[in-house]
Amino acid sequence: MAAELVDDQTTAELTAQNFITSALFERTFEEGMGMVEECARYLDGRGRDESRELSRKAALLYAGESMRVTTRLMQAASWLLVQRAVQEGDMSAEDAASDRYRLGAREICMGRREDGVAELPRKLIELLERSESLYRRIAHLDDVLFRNPPPPSLGPQTHLARLQAAFGKNDAD
C-alpha cells in the first residue's frame, strides 16, 4: 500500500520529532523497505531474464533505468533508516539533522526519463514510477524537516526598518 501523498498542508505542523513517531513515518518506512526488497528480487530474477530479450538499445536503457531505480531506493532507504535510528534511540536527532544524512542524488533520482522507456518491461516501468513517487515524497519531507527551517518571526520593527531602507528614510529626516 502506498503511503499518502505528502503535501504542504500535510507537513505544515510536522517536525522531525513528531514525524518519527507518526503513522506517516511507519507507512513510508514499510513502503520503502518493501520496495527495496521487491526491486532486488525483480532485478535479480525475472528482470534479468526480461532484459536479455530486449533489443540492444532497449537493453542499454534498461541498464540505465535499473540503476536509477536502485539509486532512488538506496537513497530513500538510507534516509528512512536514519530516521528509524533516531526513533529507536540509536542516533541523536541533532546528528540525524546534519547535512551528511540528507537525501542525496537528486539530479539523478528526479531527472528526466530517457526516450524509449515504453519499450522496457512493464514491471520495471512500474518500479520506476513507484520509486519516483516515494523518492519525491521523501525529498519533500527532507526539505520540510531539515533543509527549509521556518523563517524567524519578523516583528513590526523589522518591517519598519525594511520599509525605511527601501524608501531611503531614516530618523534624521
MOGIVEN-V217148 format. One line per field, one symbol per residue. burial: # if it has 9 or more other C-alpha atoms within 8 Angstrom, else .. Layout:
burial=???
This chain:
burial=.....#....#..#.#..###..######.###.##..#.###..###.##..#...##.##..##.##########.##.######...#.#..##...###.#...#.......#..##..##.##..##.#############............#....##........
